[in-house]
Amino acid sequence: MFLEEKIEKVFDKMIADPLEISLKTHKVRSKFGFESFSTRINSDLRIIWDFGQNKINIIDLFDIGGHSGSVKVYQ
């Protein structure tokens, strides 16, 4: 499966339930210095996000990047 397809599949699952167990979503301290959520795309790629202010049907996407290496999304 191409990376774009994996990302699309993850976003589809996030739309249905951003905390669904297969997404392995958990709280993290992002490289931006604040706490947000991390959702797994593959073994290294993560989406960093948080719920929108109204916490209903909106997520704020902050970053997509690696779990480690030079483009890591964690502090």
PDB file with SEQRES, HELIX, SHEET and CRYST1 records, atoms N, CA, C and O in Angstrom:
SEQRES   1 A   75  MET PHE LEU GLU GLU LYS ILE GLU LYS VAL PHE ASP LYS          
SEQRES   2 A   75  MET ILE ALA ASP PRO LEU GLU ILE SER LEU LYS THR HIS          
SEQRES   3 A   75  LYS VAL ARG SER LYS PHE GLY PHE GLU SER PHE SER THR          
SEQRES   4 A   75  ARG ILE ASN SER ASP LEU ARG ILE ILE TRP ASP PHE GLY          
SEQRES   5 A   75  GLN ASN LYS ILE ASN ILE ILE ASP LEU PHE ASP ILE GLY          
SEQRES   6 A   75  GLY HIS SER GLY SER VAL LYS VAL TYR GLN                      
HELIX    1 AA1 LEU A    3  ALA A   16  1                                  14    
HELIX    2 AA2 ILE A   21  LEU A   23  5                                   3    
SHEET    1 AA1 4 HIS A  26  ARG A  29  0                                        
SHEET    2 AA1 4 GLU A  35  ARG A  40 -1                                        
SHEET    3 AA1 4 LEU A  45  PHE A  51 -1                                        
SHEET    4 AA1 4 ILE A  59  GLY A  66 -1                                        
CRYST1    1.000    1.000    1.000  90.00  90.00  90.00 P 1           1          
ATOM      1  N   MET A   1       0.854  -1.175   0.000  1.00  0.00           N  
ATOM      2  CA  MET A   1       0.000   0.000   0.000  1.00  0.00           C  
ATOM      3  C   MET A   1       0.902   1.242   0.000  1.00  0.00           C  
ATOM      4  O   MET A   1       1.881   1.304   0.744  1.00  0.00           O  
ATOM      5  N   PHE A   2       0.576   2.195  -0.812  1.00  0.00           N  
ATOM      6  CA  PHE A   2       1.325   3.450  -0.886  1.00  0.00           C  
ATOM      7  C   PHE A   2       1.106   4.275   0.380  1.00  0.00           C  
ATOM      8  O   PHE A   2       0.081   4.140   1.049  1.00  0.00           O  
ATOM      9  N   LEU A   3       2.071   5.123   0.700  1.00  0.00           N  
ATOM     10  CA  LEU A   3       1.998   5.943   1.902  1.00  0.00           C  
ATOM     11  C   LEU A   3       0.746   6.823   1.910  1.00  0.00           C  
ATOM     12  O   LEU A   3       0.093   6.970   2.943  1.00  0.00           O  
ATOM     13  N   GLU A   4       0.416   7.404   0.759  1.00  0.00           N  
ATOM     14  CA  GLU A   4      -0.774   8.253   0.684  1.00  0.00           C  
ATOM     15  C   GLU A   4      -2.032   7.472   1.060  1.00  0.00           C  
ATOM     16  O   GLU A   4      -2.921   8.006   1.725  1.00  0.00           O  
ATOM     17  N   GLU A   5      -2.106   6.218   0.639  1.00  0.00           N  
ATOM     18  CA  GLU A   5      -3.262   5.383   0.958  1.00  0.00           C  
ATOM     19  C   GLU A   5      -3.311   5.073   2.454  1.00  0.00           C  
ATOM     20  O   GLU A   5      -4.386   5.058   3.052  1.00  0.00           O  
ATOM     21  N   LYS A   6      -2.144   4.826   3.056  1.00  0.00           N  
ATOM     22  CA  LYS A   6      -2.098   4.573   4.499  1.00  0.00           C  
ATOM     23  C   LYS A   6      -2.564   5.793   5.277  1.00  0.00           C  
ATOM     24  O   LYS A   6      -3.338   5.676   6.227  1.00  0.00           O  
ATOM     25  N   ILE A   7      -2.087   6.968   4.867  1.00  0.00           N  
ATOM     26  CA  ILE A   7      -2.488   8.202   5.545  1.00  0.00           C  
ATOM     27  C   ILE A   7      -3.994   8.418   5.406  1.00  0.00           C  
ATOM     28  O   ILE A   7      -4.666   8.771   6.375  1.00  0.00           O  
ATOM     29  N   GLU A   8      -4.513   8.208   4.217  1.00  0.00           N  
ATOM     30  CA  GLU A   8      -5.953   8.366   3.993  1.00  0.00           C  
ATOM     31  C   GLU A   8      -6.749   7.399   4.860  1.00  0.00           C  
ATOM     32  O   GLU A   8      -7.777   7.775   5.424  1.00  0.00           O  
ATOM     33  N   LYS A   9      -6.287   6.165   4.971  1.00  0.00           N  
ATOM     34  CA  LYS A   9      -6.972   5.166   5.789  1.00  0.00           C  
ATOM     35  C   LYS A   9      -6.981   5.590   7.259  1.00  0.00           C  
ATOM     36  O   LYS A   9      -7.995   5.444   7.941  1.00  0.00           O  
ATOM     37  N   VAL A  10      -5.851   6.115   7.748  1.00  0.00           N  
ATOM     38  CA  VAL A  10      -5.777   6.590   9.129  1.00  0.00           C  
ATOM     39  C   VAL A  10      -6.730   7.766   9.336  1.00  0.00           C  
ATOM     40  O   VAL A  10      -7.448   7.805  10.335  1.00  0.00           O  
ATOM     41  N   PHE A  11      -6.746   8.721   8.412  1.00  0.00           N  
ATOM     42  CA  PHE A  11      -7.669   9.858   8.543  1.00  0.00           C  
ATOM     43  C   PHE A  11      -9.129   9.382   8.547  1.00  0.00           C  
ATOM     44  O   PHE A  11      -9.944   9.908   9.305  1.00  0.00           O  
ATOM     45  N   ASP A  12      -9.461   8.400   7.713  1.00  0.00           N  
ATOM     46  CA  ASP A  12     -10.826   7.859   7.714  1.00  0.00           C  
ATOM     47  C   ASP A  12     -11.185   7.285   9.079  1.00  0.00           C  
ATOM     48  O   ASP A  12     -12.289   7.505   9.578  1.00  0.00           O  
ATOM     49  N   LYS A  13     -10.250   6.549   9.684  1.00  0.00           N  
ATOM     50  CA  LYS A  13     -10.493   5.993  11.014  1.00  0.00           C  
ATOM     51  C   LYS A  13     -10.599   7.105  12.053  1.00  0.00           C  
ATOM     52  O   LYS A  13     -11.428   7.035  12.961  1.00  0.00           O  
ATOM     53  N   MET A  14      -9.759   8.134  11.919  1.00  0.00           N  
ATOM     54  CA  MET A  14      -9.805   9.248  12.867  1.00  0.00           C  
ATOM     55  C   MET A  14     -11.128   9.991  12.786  1.00  0.00           C  
ATOM     56  O   MET A  14     -11.636  10.462  13.803  1.00  0.00           O  
ATOM     57  N   ILE A  15     -11.686  10.102  11.597  1.00  0.00           N  
ATOM     58  CA  ILE A  15     -12.984  10.766  11.430  1.00  0.00           C  
ATOM     59  C   ILE A  15     -14.060   9.990  12.189  1.00  0.00           C  
ATOM     60  O   ILE A  15     -14.919  10.580  12.845  1.00  0.00           O  
ATOM     61  N   ALA A  16     -14.003   8.668  12.090  1.00  0.00           N  
ATOM     62  CA  ALA A  16     -14.993   7.829  12.772  1.00  0.00           C  
ATOM     63  C   ALA A  16     -14.787   7.828  14.285  1.00  0.00           C  
ATOM     64  O   ALA A  16     -15.748   7.951  15.044  1.00  0.00           O  
ATOM     65  N   ASP A  17     -13.521   7.686  14.728  1.00  0.00           N  
ATOM     66  CA  ASP A  17     -13.208   7.643  16.161  1.00  0.00           C  
ATOM     67  C   ASP A  17     -11.715   7.867  16.338  1.00  0.00           C  
ATOM     68  O   ASP A  17     -10.935   6.930  16.166  1.00  0.00           O  
ATOM     69  N   PRO A  18     -11.290   9.094  16.679  1.00  0.00           N  
ATOM     70  CA  PRO A  18      -9.861   9.391  16.771  1.00  0.00           C  
ATOM     71  C   PRO A  18      -9.134   8.633  17.871  1.00  0.00           C  
ATOM     72  O   PRO A  18      -7.903   8.595  17.887  1.00  0.00           O  
ATOM     73  N   LEU A  19      -9.880   8.032  18.789  1.00  0.00           N  
ATOM     74  CA  LEU A  19      -9.256   7.273  19.866  1.00  0.00           C  
ATOM     75  C   LEU A  19      -9.395   5.765  19.673  1.00  0.00           C  
ATOM     76  O   LEU A  19      -9.145   4.993  20.598  1.00  0.00           O  
ATOM     77  N   GLU A  20      -9.790   5.350  18.484  1.00  0.00           N  
ATOM     78  CA  GLU A  20      -9.960   3.928  18.176  1.00  0.00           C  
ATOM     79  C   GLU A  20      -8.639   3.198  18.422  1.00  0.00           C  
ATOM     80  O   GLU A  20      -7.576   3.689  18.040  1.00  0.00           O  
ATOM     81  N   ILE A  21      -8.705   2.053  19.045  1.00  0.00           N  
ATOM     82  CA  ILE A  21      -7.517   1.366  19.556  1.00  0.00           C  
ATOM     83  C   ILE A  21      -6.468   1.027  18.497  1.00  0.00           C  
ATOM     84  O   ILE A  21      -5.275   1.061  18.796  1.00  0.00           O  
ATOM     85  N   SER A  22      -6.871   0.707  17.284  1.00  0.00           N  
ATOM     86  CA  SER A  22      -5.891   0.333  16.253  1.00  0.00           C  
ATOM     87  C   SER A  22      -5.025   1.512  15.814  1.00  0.00           C  
ATOM     88  O   SER A  22      -3.969   1.312  15.214  1.00  0.00           O  
ATOM     89  N   LEU A  23      -5.464   2.747  16.109  1.00  0.00           N  
ATOM     90  CA  LEU A  23      -4.684   3.939  15.760  1.00  0.00           C  
ATOM     91  C   LEU A  23      -3.536   4.183  16.740  1.00  0.00           C  
ATOM     92  O   LEU A  23      -2.624   4.958  16.453  1.00  0.00           O  
ATOM     93  N   LYS A  24      -3.585   3.522  17.895  1.00  0.00           N  
ATOM     94  CA  LYS A  24      -2.562   3.674  18.935  1.00  0.00           C  
ATOM     95  C   LYS A  24      -2.360   5.144  19.322  1.00  0.00           C  
ATOM     96  O   LYS A  24      -1.237   5.598  19.540  1.00  0.00           O  
ATOM     97  N   THR A  25      -3.470   5.864  19.399  1.00  0.00           N  
ATOM     98  CA  THR A  25      -3.445   7.279  19.772  1.00  0.00           C  
ATOM     99  C   THR A  25      -3.104   7.411  21.248  1.00  0.00           C  
ATOM    100  O   THR A  25      -3.618   6.672  22.087  1.00  0.00           O  
ATOM    101  N   HIS A  26      -2.225   8.367  21.551  1.00  0.00           N  
ATOM    102  CA  HIS A  26      -1.847   8.624  22.935  1.00  0.00           C  
ATOM    103  C   HIS A  26      -1.352  10.064  23.073  1.00  0.00           C  
ATOM    104  O   HIS A  26      -0.972  10.708  22.095  1.00  0.00           O  
ATOM    105  N   LYS A  27      -1.367  10.544  24.310  1.00  0.00           N  
ATOM    106  CA  LYS A  27      -0.899  11.902  24.595  1.00  0.00           C  
ATOM    107  C   LYS A  27       0.623  11.940  24.534  1.00  0.00           C  
ATOM    108  O   LYS A  27       1.295  11.008  24.977  1.00  0.00           O  
ATOM    109  N   VAL A  28       1.164  13.029  23.981  1.00  0.00           N  
ATOM    110  CA  VAL A  28       2.615  13.233  23.893  1.00  0.00           C  
ATOM    111  C   VAL A  28       2.931  14.709  24.104  1.00  0.00           C  
ATOM    112  O   VAL A  28       2.052  15.566  24.023  1.00  0.00           O  
ATOM    113  N   ARG A  29       4.187  14.984  24.372  1.00  0.00           N  
ATOM    114  CA  ARG A  29       4.672  16.365  24.357  1.00  0.00           C  
ATOM    115  C   ARG A  29       5.316  16.537  22.987  1.00  0.00           C  
ATOM    116  O   ARG A  29       6.335  15.913  22.690  1.00  0.00           O  
ATOM    117  N   SER A  30       4.721  17.382  22.159  1.00  0.00           N  
ATOM    118  CA  SER A  30       5.205  17.575  20.792  1.00  0.00           C  
ATOM    119  C   SER A  30       6.441  18.451  20.772  1.00  0.00           C  
ATOM    120  O   SER A  30       6.820  19.028  21.791  1.00  0.00           O  
ATOM    121  N   LYS A  31       7.063  18.548  19.621  1.00  0.00           N  
ATOM    122  CA  LYS A  31       8.227  19.418  19.470  1.00  0.00           C  
ATOM    123  C   LYS A  31       7.851  20.890  19.614  1.00  0.00           C  
ATOM    124  O   LYS A  31       8.725  21.750  19.728  1.00  0.00           O  
ATOM    125  N   PHE A  32       6.540  21.181  19.608  1.00  0.00           N  
ATOM    126  CA  PHE A  32       6.065  22.552  19.778  1.00  0.00           C  
ATOM    127  C   PHE A  32       6.015  22.944  21.250  1.00  0.00           C  
ATOM    128  O   PHE A  32       5.770  24.104  21.579  1.00  0.00           O  
ATOM    129  N   GLY A  33       6.247  21.971  22.139  1.00  0.00           N  
ATOM    130  CA  GLY A  33       6.324  22.260  23.559  1.00  0.00           C  
ATOM    131  C   GLY A  33       5.028  22.118  24.327  1.00  0.00           C  
ATOM    132  O   GLY A  33       4.999  22.419  25.520  1.00  0.00           O  
ATOM    133  N   PHE A  34       3.961  21.676  23.699  1.00  0.00           N  
ATOM    134  CA  PHE A  34       2.708  21.485  24.406  1.00  0.00           C  
ATOM    135  C   PHE A  34       2.219  20.055  24.226  1.00  0.00           C  
ATOM    136  O   PHE A  34       2.646  19.345  23.316  1.00  0.00           O  
ATOM    137  N   GLU A  35       1.319  19.648  25.108  1.00  0.00           N  
ATOM    138  CA  GLU A  35       0.776  18.306  25.050  1.00  0.00           C  
ATOM    139  C   GLU A  35      -0.285  18.214  23.966  1.00  0.00           C  
ATOM    140  O   GLU A  35      -1.130  19.100  23.840  1.00  0.00           O  
ATOM    141  N   SER A  36      -0.241  17.155  23.194  1.00  0.00           N  
ATOM    142  CA  SER A  36      -1.222  16.906  22.134  1.00  0.00           C  
ATOM    143  C   SER A  36      -1.333  15.399  21.968  1.00  0.00           C  
ATOM    144  O   SER A  36      -0.827  14.643  22.797  1.00  0.00           O  
ATOM    145  N   PHE A  37      -1.988  14.958  20.907  1.00  0.00           N  
ATOM    146  CA  PHE A  37      -2.142  13.529  20.649  1.00  0.00           C  
ATOM    147  C   PHE A  37      -1.229  13.104  19.502  1.00  0.00           C  
ATOM    148  O   PHE A  37      -0.935  13.886  18.597  1.00  0.00           O  
ATOM    149  N   SER A  38      -0.790  11.852  19.561  1.00  0.00           N  
ATOM    150  CA  SER A  38      -0.019  11.241  18.487  1.00  0.00           C  
ATOM    151  C   SER A  38      -0.784  10.026  18.004  1.00  0.00           C  
ATOM    152  O   SER A  38      -1.217   9.198  18.805  1.00  0.00           O  
ATOM    153  N   THR A  39      -0.954   9.917  16.691  1.00  0.00           N  
ATOM    154  CA  THR A  39      -1.613   8.766  16.084  1.00  0.00           C  
ATOM    155  C   THR A  39      -0.652   8.134  15.095  1.00  0.00           C  
ATOM    156  O   THR A  39      -0.003   8.832  14.316  1.00  0.00           O  
ATOM    157  N   ARG A  40      -0.563   6.816  15.129  1.00  0.00           N  
ATOM    158  CA  ARG A  40       0.390   6.056  14.330  1.00  0.00           C  
ATOM    159  C   ARG A  40      -0.105   5.863  12.898  1.00  0.00           C  
ATOM    160  O   ARG A  40      -1.245   5.454  12.680  1.00  0.00           O  
ATOM    161  N   ILE A  41       0.761   6.159  11.921  1.00  0.00           N  
ATOM    162  CA  ILE A  41       0.479   5.846  10.515  1.00  0.00           C  
ATOM    163  C   ILE A  41       1.164   4.534  10.141  1.00  0.00           C  
ATOM    164  O   ILE A  41       0.546   3.639   9.565  1.00  0.00           O  
ATOM    165  N   ASN A  42       2.449   4.436  10.477  1.00  0.00           N  
ATOM    166  CA  ASN A  42       3.199   3.189  10.278  1.00  0.00           C  
ATOM    167  C   ASN A  42       4.237   3.086  11.387  1.00  0.00           C  
ATOM    168  O   ASN A  42       4.135   3.800  12.385  1.00  0.00           O  
ATOM    169  N   SER A  43       5.224   2.226  11.241  1.00  0.00           N  
ATOM    170  CA  SER A  43       6.172   2.005  12.331  1.00  0.00           C  
ATOM    171  C   SER A  43       6.937   3.261  12.738  1.00  0.00           C  
ATOM    172  O   SER A  43       7.367   3.357  13.887  1.00  0.00           O  
ATOM    173  N   ASP A  44       7.122   4.222  11.841  1.00  0.00           N  
ATOM    174  CA  ASP A  44       7.853   5.432  12.192  1.00  0.00           C  
ATOM    175  C   ASP A  44       7.050   6.718  12.032  1.00  0.00           C  
ATOM    176  O   ASP A  44       7.371   7.706  12.693  1.00  0.00           O  
ATOM    177  N   LEU A  45       6.046   6.751  11.207  1.00  0.00           N  
ATOM    178  CA  LEU A  45       5.344   7.994  10.880  1.00  0.00           C  
ATOM    179  C   LEU A  45       4.174   8.241  11.823  1.00  0.00           C  
ATOM    180  O   LEU A  45       3.377   7.343  12.095  1.00  0.00           O  
ATOM    181  N   ARG A  46       4.082   9.498  12.328  1.00  0.00           N  
ATOM    182  CA  ARG A  46       3.037   9.875  13.271  1.00  0.00           C  
ATOM    183  C   ARG A  46       2.319  11.151  12.826  1.00  0.00           C  
ATOM    184  O   ARG A  46       2.883  11.994  12.129  1.00  0.00           O  
ATOM    185  N   ILE A  47       1.062  11.265  13.252  1.00  0.00           N  
ATOM    186  CA  ILE A  47       0.283  12.494  13.084  1.00  0.00           C  
ATOM    187  C   ILE A  47       0.155  13.109  14.469  1.00  0.00           C  
ATOM    188  O   ILE A  47      -0.261  12.437  15.413  1.00  0.00           O  
ATOM    189  N   ILE A  48       0.508  14.381  14.594  1.00  0.00           N  
ATOM    190  CA  ILE A  48       0.364  15.096  15.861  1.00  0.00           C  
ATOM    191  C   ILE A  48      -0.849  16.019  15.727  1.00  0.00           C  
ATOM    192  O   ILE A  48      -0.937  16.806  14.784  1.00  0.00           O  
ATOM    193  N   TRP A  49      -1.778  15.916  16.672  1.00  0.00           N  
ATOM    194  CA  TRP A  49      -3.044  16.630  16.554  1.00  0.00           C  
ATOM    195  C   TRP A  49      -3.653  16.852  17.938  1.00  0.00           C  
ATOM    196  O   TRP A  49      -3.156  16.338  18.940  1.00  0.00           O  
ATOM    197  N   ASP A  50      -4.728  17.621  17.973  1.00  0.00           N  
ATOM    198  CA  ASP A  50      -5.531  17.789  19.189  1.00  0.00           C  
ATOM    199  C   ASP A  50      -6.969  18.052  18.765  1.00  0.00           C  
ATOM    200  O   ASP A  50      -7.243  18.400  17.617  1.00  0.00           O  
ATOM    201  N   PHE A  51      -7.866  17.880  19.703  1.00  0.00           N  
ATOM    202  CA  PHE A  51      -9.262  18.189  19.431  1.00  0.00           C  
ATOM    203  C   PHE A  51      -9.423  19.686  19.241  1.00  0.00           C  
ATOM    204  O   PHE A  51      -8.726  20.473  19.882  1.00  0.00           O  
ATOM    205  N   GLY A  52     -10.341  20.089  18.361  1.00  0.00           N  
ATOM    206  CA  GLY A  52     -10.656  21.503  18.187  1.00  0.00           C  
ATOM    207  C   GLY A  52     -11.286  22.062  19.450  1.00  0.00           C  
ATOM    208  O   GLY A  52     -11.623  21.307  20.362  1.00  0.00           O  
ATOM    209  N   GLN A  53     -11.444  23.350  19.512  1.00  0.00           N  
ATOM    210  CA  GLN A  53     -11.952  23.992  20.727  1.00  0.00           C  
ATOM    211  C   GLN A  53     -13.314  23.477  21.157  1.00  0.00           C  
ATOM    212  O   GLN A  53     -13.573  23.345  22.353  1.00  0.00           O  
ATOM    213  N   ASN A  54     -14.188  23.183  20.203  1.00  0.00           N  
ATOM    214  CA  ASN A  54     -15.520  22.706  20.592  1.00  0.00           C  
ATOM    215  C   ASN A  54     -15.530  21.212  20.881  1.00  0.00           C  
ATOM    216  O   ASN A  54     -16.546  20.683  21.332  1.00  0.00           O  
ATOM    217  N   LYS A  55     -14.424  20.522  20.630  1.00  0.00           N  
ATOM    218  CA  LYS A  55     -14.243  19.089  20.895  1.00  0.00           C  
ATOM    219  C   LYS A  55     -15.264  18.206  20.178  1.00  0.00           C  
ATOM    220  O   LYS A  55     -15.447  17.044  20.542  1.00  0.00           O  
ATOM    221  N   ILE A  56     -15.923  18.750  19.169  1.00  0.00           N  
ATOM    222  CA  ILE A  56     -16.907  17.966  18.424  1.00  0.00           C  
ATOM    223  C   ILE A  56     -16.571  18.028  16.942  1.00  0.00           C  
ATOM    224  O   ILE A  56     -16.621  19.099  16.337  1.00  0.00           O  
ATOM    225  N   ASN A  57     -16.231  16.894  16.359  1.00  0.00           N  
ATOM    226  CA  ASN A  57     -16.037  16.737  14.913  1.00  0.00           C  
ATOM    227  C   ASN A  57     -14.907  17.561  14.306  1.00  0.00           C  
ATOM    228  O   ASN A  57     -14.835  17.687  13.083  1.00  0.00           O  
ATOM    229  N   ILE A  58     -14.031  18.122  15.121  1.00  0.00           N  
ATOM    230  CA  ILE A  58     -12.940  18.915  14.564  1.00  0.00           C  
ATOM    231  C   ILE A  58     -11.650  18.520  15.262  1.00  0.00           C  
ATOM    232  O   ILE A  58     -11.594  18.426  16.488  1.00  0.00           O  
ATOM    233  N   ILE A  59     -10.612  18.291  14.459  1.00  0.00           N  
ATOM    234  CA  ILE A  59      -9.288  18.112  15.035  1.00  0.00           C  
ATOM    235  C   ILE A  59      -8.353  19.134  14.404  1.00  0.00           C  
ATOM    236  O   ILE A  59      -8.490  19.492  13.234  1.00  0.00           O  
ATOM    237  N   ASP A  60      -7.423  19.581  15.190  1.00  0.00           N  
ATOM    238  CA  ASP A  60      -6.392  20.501  14.705  1.00  0.00           C  
ATOM    239  C   ASP A  60      -5.144  19.676  14.416  1.00  0.00           C  
ATOM    240  O   ASP A  60      -4.575  19.066  15.322  1.00  0.00           O  
ATOM    241  N   LEU A  61      -4.723  19.656  13.173  1.00  0.00           N  
ATOM    242  CA  LEU A  61      -3.541  18.916  12.757  1.00  0.00           C  
ATOM    243  C   LEU A  61      -2.321  19.818  12.906  1.00  0.00           C  
ATOM    244  O   LEU A  61      -2.285  20.911  12.343  1.00  0.00           O  
ATOM    245  N   PHE A  62      -1.320  19.366  13.663  1.00  0.00           N  
ATOM    246  CA  PHE A  62      -0.131  20.167  13.904  1.00  0.00           C  
ATOM    247  C   PHE A  62       1.063  19.729  13.067  1.00  0.00           C  
ATOM    248  O   PHE A  62       1.844  20.566  12.615  1.00  0.00           O  
ATOM    249  N   ASP A  63       1.211  18.410  12.854  1.00  0.00           N  
ATOM    250  CA  ASP A  63       2.416  17.938  12.180  1.00  0.00           C  
ATOM    251  C   ASP A  63       2.251  16.494  11.752  1.00  0.00           C  
ATOM    252  O   ASP A  63       1.473  15.747  12.346  1.00  0.00           O  
ATOM    253  N   ILE A  64       2.978  16.105  10.730  1.00  0.00           N  
ATOM    254  CA  ILE A  64       3.145  14.707  10.338  1.00  0.00           C  
ATOM    255  C   ILE A  64       4.635  14.506  10.193  1.00  0.00           C  
ATOM    256  O   ILE A  64       5.300  15.242   9.463  1.00  0.00           O  
ATOM    257  N   GLY A  65       5.162  13.516  10.883  1.00  0.00           N  
ATOM    258  CA  GLY A  65       6.594  13.288  10.811  1.00  0.00           C  
ATOM    259  C   GLY A  65       6.988  12.004  11.496  1.00  0.00           C  
ATOM    260  O   GLY A  65       6.144  11.178  11.844  1.00  0.00           O  
ATOM    261  N   GLY A  66       8.277  11.849  11.682  1.00  0.00           N  
ATOM    262  CA  GLY A  66       8.814  10.615  12.205  1.00  0.00           C  
ATOM    263  C   GLY A  66       8.758  10.494  13.714  1.00  0.00           C  
ATOM    264  O   GLY A  66       8.671  11.484  14.441  1.00  0.00           O  
ATOM    265  N   HIS A  67       8.810   9.260  14.157  1.00  0.00           N  
ATOM    266  CA  HIS A  67       8.889   8.942  15.570  1.00  0.00           C  
ATOM    267  C   HIS A  67      10.296   9.209  16.072  1.00  0.00           C  
ATOM    268  O   HIS A  67      10.507   9.507  17.247  1.00  0.00           O  
ATOM    269  N   SER A  68      11.256   9.097  15.163  1.00  0.00           N  
ATOM    270  CA  SER A  68      12.660   9.327  15.512  1.00  0.00           C  
ATOM    271  C   SER A  68      13.359   9.937  14.285  1.00  0.00           C  
ATOM    272  O   SER A  68      12.722  10.164  13.256  1.00  0.00           O  
ATOM    273  N   GLY A  69      14.638  10.194  14.397  1.00  0.00           N  
ATOM    274  CA  GLY A  69      15.399  10.720  13.287  1.00  0.00           C  
ATOM    275  C   GLY A  69      15.321  12.228  13.180  1.00  0.00           C  
ATOM    276  O   GLY A  69      14.897  12.909  14.113  1.00  0.00           O  
ATOM    277  N   SER A  70      15.734  12.743  12.031  1.00  0.00           N  
ATOM    278  CA  SER A  70      15.853  14.199  11.867  1.00  0.00           C  
ATOM    279  C   SER A  70      14.518  14.905  11.701  1.00  0.00           C  
ATOM    280  O   SER A  70      14.449  16.118  11.899  1.00  0.00           O  
ATOM    281  N   VAL A  71      13.451  14.191  11.343  1.00  0.00           N  
ATOM    282  CA  VAL A  71      12.133  14.821  11.183  1.00  0.00           C  
ATOM    283  C   VAL A  71      11.161  14.355  12.260  1.00  0.00           C  
ATOM    284  O   VAL A  71       9.958  14.264  12.013  1.00  0.00           O  
ATOM    285  N   LYS A  72      11.677  14.059  13.458  1.00  0.00           N  
ATOM    286  CA  LYS A  72      10.822  13.563  14.522  1.00  0.00           C  
ATOM    287  C   LYS A  72       9.868  14.644  15.006  1.00  0.00           C  
ATOM    288  O   LYS A  72      10.175  15.835  14.957  1.00  0.00           O  
ATOM    289  N   VAL A  73       8.721  14.212  15.469  1.00  0.00           N  
ATOM    290  CA  VAL A  73       7.670  15.126  15.901  1.00  0.00           C  
ATOM    291  C   VAL A  73       7.578  15.240  17.425  1.00  0.00           C  
ATOM    292  O   VAL A  73       6.739  15.971  17.950  1.00  0.00           O  
ATOM    293  N   TYR A  74       8.450  14.510  18.128  1.00  0.00           N  
ATOM    294  CA  TYR A  74       8.480  14.559  19.592  1.00  0.00           C  
ATOM    295  C   TYR A  74       9.636  15.396  20.064  1.00  0.00           C  
ATOM    296  O   TYR A  74      10.598  15.616  19.328  1.00  0.00           O  
ATOM    297  N   GLN A  75       9.547  15.871  21.312  1.00  0.00           N  
ATOM    298  CA  GLN A  75      10.647  16.617  21.925  1.00  0.00           C  
ATOM    299  C   GLN A  75      11.751  15.674  22.298  1.00  0.00           C  
ATOM    300  O   GLN A  75      12.775  16.102  22.830  1.00  0.00           O  
TER     301      GLN A  75                                                      
END                                                                             
